[in-house]
């Protein structure tokens, strides 16, 4: 099974690398594709992994579009800068 998640804060290949690595490590996920321009993440895996994927994306600073606002949005942006930098180094 596969599904697509549209997220906020994806800026570059570094972001995509961090997302692929972290989401790919979630139990039940067998594949991850990231479209930086659209902000879409296509996940292959078990339906039961969907909530864990959303939590992991939020932890990285890439929440689902519209899922956070206010200070939560500011925090997510800050986290995404760190995730992006790590992805560029990896």
N, C-alpha and C positions, 0 to 999 in steps of 0.2 A: 504494500500500500504506500502511497505517497500523498503529501499535502504541501501546500505553499503557505508560508507565513510572510507577511509584509511587515518590516520592522523600520524603526527610526535609527538615525545616526550612522549608517554605513557611509563611509567616505572614500575608501580606497581598497587596494588589494591587501593591505595590512589588516584591515577590519575583516575582510573576507577570509584570510588565513586563520585568524583567531576564531572566527565563527565555525569554519569547517572543522578545525581541530576539536574545539569544545563540544559542539553539537554531535560530531561524529563519535565522541566518547560516551554519549548518553546511552544507557542500556536500551536495546531495542531499535536503535538507529543503525541502518546499514549503508546509508549514503547521504551526502549533503552537497548541494550545489548553491552557489551564491551569485546573484545578479546584482552587482554593485549599483549600476545605474537605476534600476527599478526599486532597489531595496527589498528584493524578494529572496527568500531562502526556500529552496525545494528540498524537502526531507523525505527520504525513503526509509520505511521502517514500520514497526508495529504501532497501531493506533494508541495503544496504552502509553507510548512514549511521548505523546503530544504535550501533555502538561509538564513533563520534566524538561522538554525542549524549551517551552515558553519560559520556565523558571530560569534555565541556564542562560538563555538570551538576555533576560532582564538582569541577571547577575553580571553579565559582561558589559551591559550598557546599551543593549540593542533590544528595547522592548517592542512588543507588537504595536503597530501604529494605533495611536489613540488610547493605549492602555495606561499611560501615565501622564500627569500634568503637574503644573506648578513646580514645587521643589523636587518632586520625583523626577520630573523631566530634566531638571538641572543636574541632579545626581547621575542620571543615566548618561547624559552627555559627557560628564567628567569621567565616568567609568569607561565609556567608549573610547576616549582619547588614550587611556592606559592600554586597553585591549588592542587598539590600533597599533600603538608603538610596539607592543609585544609581538604582534603579527608581522610587523615589518622586519623584526630581528630574526624571527623563526625561519 
